[in-house]
Amino acid sequence: MRALFVQHDHVSPTGPVSQRLRERGFDVDEILVVDEANYTTPNVPFEFPDLDRYDLIVPMGSPWGAWDDACIGNWLLPEIAWVRDAIDRDIPVLGICFGGQLMSRALGGTVARAPKAEIGWTAIHTDDPALVPAGPWFHFHYDRWTVPEGATEIARNAVASQAFTVGRSLAVQFHPELTGDMLEGWLREGGTEEVIADGQDPTAMLAHTRAEEVAAVARTNALVDAFLARANLV
């Protein structure tokens, strides 16, 4: 089995999600859409690879909005079409945060600014805890999706829909791949100011994340294992 991770920026490694796939016997490829040199000018052209090479596609998070065609449309619109093609061809997609929002748009849903940001560790209400446990999960987003027609919402909170399934695919609004080192990278790239603007202490958030990491990895492993079983990938 071969999985492809789509990293949209240079400070978002694949973390425990790809590690668990490797532990389960997957070969893992990673592609980077916007490299560090283009971080402030992210509307770069990008050609997505042939889906026939992969058994699983994992589009990840992004500091840009999945609604913002003006800012990143050169690659956002092709990626939406590519994700739709994967789902149409019954290639499982695990969409993480921005990646889940891509899935919504690909299936005819919408993505827009949420009434408030979600930043930090948050429990969610889940209808399917065997697939998506209640958490807490780490959030860092300003947008939310609408659940597309034909999909089944399986988790939510008062701010946003948190997970939906469609066929063999799963979208989640949170970051199961988050580690302390990853958060430290986000904080260096402007996240510190965003956390402070949200009324929170970035130093305390980082300490909380490092303290939560062992339990968080266990939750991520359970989510990945359940997803693989539901998608008939094991």
N, C-alpha and C positions, 0 to 999 in steps of 0.2 A: 504494500500500500504506500502511496505517496501523497503527501499533503503540501499545499502551497500557502504560505502566509504572505499577505500583502501588507507591508509596513508603509504607511503613508508619510512618515517623517522619521528623522534620524535619531530621535530620543525615545522611541517606543519599541523596545525589544520584545520578543515573543514570549519570554519568561516561562513560567510553569506550564502554560498551555502546550507549547511545543515540546517542552521536556517530557510531559506526560505522553504525548503522541510517540516520541522516540522510545519511551519505556514500553509502550504497547506495540512496538515493532514497525512504526512508520518511518519511511524516509521523508525528511522535511526539507523543503526548499523555501527560501525567503527572497522576496524582491522588495526593493525600496523605490517608491514613486518620487518623492521629493527629497533630494539629498541636502546636506547641510549648506552647501553653497547657494542653493535656491530657496532656502527656508523663508526669506523675506519676499521672494518673488515666486510663489508656488505654482503659478499657472503654466506648468511645463507640459510639453507633449509626452505621452507615454503609451507604449504598445503593450497590452496585456498578453500573456502567453497563451498558447493553445491549451484549451481545457482538456483535451484528450489525454494529456500527460498526467492528469491528476485524479485521485479518488476523493479528495476533500479540498475545499477552498476555505481559507480563513482570512477574510478582510478585517483589518484591525481598526484601532482608533485613529483620530486625526485632530490636530488643533484647529482645523478649518471646518466650516459647516457643510453638511451633506446637502443643504439647500442652496449653497452659494455658487451658482453656475458662473457668475461674473468673476469670482476670485479664482476658482480652480476648475472651470468647465472644460478645459483642454483635456484633462484626464478624468474628471468626475463623471461626465456624461458617457464616455466610453466604458468606464468601470461599471456604471449602472447597467448598461446594456450587456456587459460581460457577465455580471452576476445573474441577470435575468436568464441569459443563455444557459448558465450552469444549472439553475433551478429547473428550467424547462427540460434540460437533458437528464434530470434526476441525479445530478452530481451534488452531493451534500455540501451545504454552505453553513459555516459557523460564523455568524456576523457578530463582531464585538464592538459595542458602542457605535461609533461612526459606521462600522461595517454592518451593524443591524439596521441603522438608518438607511444605508444603501439598499438593503434588502427590501425595506418598506417602499422606497421609491421605485425599485425595479419591478415590484408587484402591483404598482398602481396606487400606493399610499402616498402620504405627504410627510415632509419634515419641515419644522419651523421652530423658531425660538420658543422655549418653555416660559411659563410665567416667572420662574426663578431658576437659578443654577442649582445643580446637585453636585456638591464637592465634599468628599470624605466618605467615611464608613457608614453605611445605611442598611438596615434590615428592610426586606421587601415582603409583600404578601404573595404567596405562591399557591397555585392550584395543583402543582405537580412537583412536590418537594423531592421526589426520587430523581427527577431530571434537573430541576433548578431549585436548590435549597434556599431557605429564607435568608441566608447570609449570617452576618453582615457582609456586604460586598462594597468594593470601593467605586465611587462615582467621581467623574470629573467632566461634566458636560453642561451645556447651556440650551440644548435643543431637545426636541422629542419627536417621535414618529406618531403617525396614525397607523393602527393595525390594518393592513391591507385586506381587501376582500379575499376570502378563501383561506386566510391564516387563522390560527387559534391563539388568542392571548392566554398565556399561562402564568404571568406574574405582573404585578403592578405595585405602585404606591400612590400617595396623594399627589405627587408631582407629575409622574409620567408612567406610561406603560413600560414594563421592565423586561418582558420576554414574550416572544411568540414563536410558534412552530408553523411550518408549511411543508408538507411532504416529509422528506428526510432532513430538512434544514431547520436551524435554530438561530434566532436573533436574540441577543442580550444587550441591555442598555448599560450594563456595568462593565468593570474591567477585571475579569478573573485572572488576567496575566500580570496584575500589578504586584510589584515587590517594592521594598524600601529603596533599593538602588534606582529603580525606574522612577519612583516618585521624586527622588533627589534630582534626577535629570530633568524632570518636568519643572520642578521648582527653579532650577537654574535658568530655564528657557522662558521665563516670564510667569511661571506658575506661582511664585512667591507673592507677587503683586496681586494676582487673581484671588489667591486664598485670603490675603489680608482684606481685599475689597469685599469679600464675602463675609467678613466679620470673624474670621478664624485665625488661629495661630499656626503658621506653617511649621515651626519647630515642633510644636506639640503634635501636629498631624503626622509628621515624619516619624516621631517617636512611637506614636500609636501604630503606625503602619509596620514598623520593625517588630513591635511587640506582637502584632496580629499575624505575622508572616507565616509561622508554622501552621496555625489553624487555617489560614486562608489558602495555603497550598493544598491542604487536605480537602477543603471544599472544592477547590478547582479540580483536583484529581477526580473527585466523585462526579462532578459535572461532566468532565470530559469522558469518563468511563461510561456514564449513562447515555450521553449523546452518541458515542460510538455504537453502543448496543442498539439504541433506537434506530440509528441510521444503517444498521446491518453492515457495519464496517469492521466488525470483529466476529 
